[in-house]
């Protein structure tokens, strides 16, 4: 410490009555670490301990396993895939339910009361809430977990808000792997909540058995809102907030949806999509919704549609990952990195037609 280094506001010739002085800062130990040393500081994962912990339905170990597979670290990828391979035979026995709807429709309230109702019947419930990522930190905003306070505290539940990390529609890239881990941990019902922004539904439909669409009555969009695309994905339409003065409007909306469903192709073979009402706040209609889902499971297993969908989803997942890896490999090539800016300039200035530029660029691959 240097006694002569005093703040500029200290008068010249002053004595000990001014005790303030400038102290030289010290770099934290982590700041001086090399890249390789920082890499060695990454969390260490014991695959055997994780396997046994997930198998024993230990929530802390399940969370740690999900963190491993969500990691973007190259060193964690192989470990995560090896863990998934070990746990895969323990998965597949749950019912996977996708739940979507516009913000404000009451998804979180519904999921909490629905989940608690299932737990009372002896089921273990996992909720994967696809949380919109913070635009600043890219981390999960974690709003859903705070809104499901009672369910999150129950020992037979597991809630995992996963940041979307900017993926289109808010669907987390690792959700499929997380489903496998939750099933291996013994969770009978997997609920996947989307942010409901209108673009994620197709992706969620491709990873669940049953797709539930929540709607509001009296919002002026009962018939206008019957957009063929989203309705064709739904196995059940739930008109929420059927309580108080809104009961009559909810019943009317239900009738309008059921009338329209006669003219729309249904989402699942051997299953008739219907609309029902419920109140997530009071719990009215929630038990009936579970009965409908159980009937769906029985009917689709009997027809073979349940197993057929699971197989189709796995092959679709495989194709998607192949496309992602090939695309990633393409952009990582040095020749592509070098040539890309020039081709973009030529396309932007009109020197080359777009299709011709793409063809020429691919010659560098």
Helices and strands as residue ranges (DSSP letters): G 29-32, H 35-40, H 47-55, H 59-70, H 74-87, G 88-90, E 95-100, H 107-120, E 125-131, H 143-147, H 149-153, E 157-163, G 168-170, H 175-184, E 189-193, H 201-205, E 210-216, H 228-231, E 236-240, G 244-246, H 247-261, E 274-277, H 286-303, H 305-332, H 334-349, H 354-362
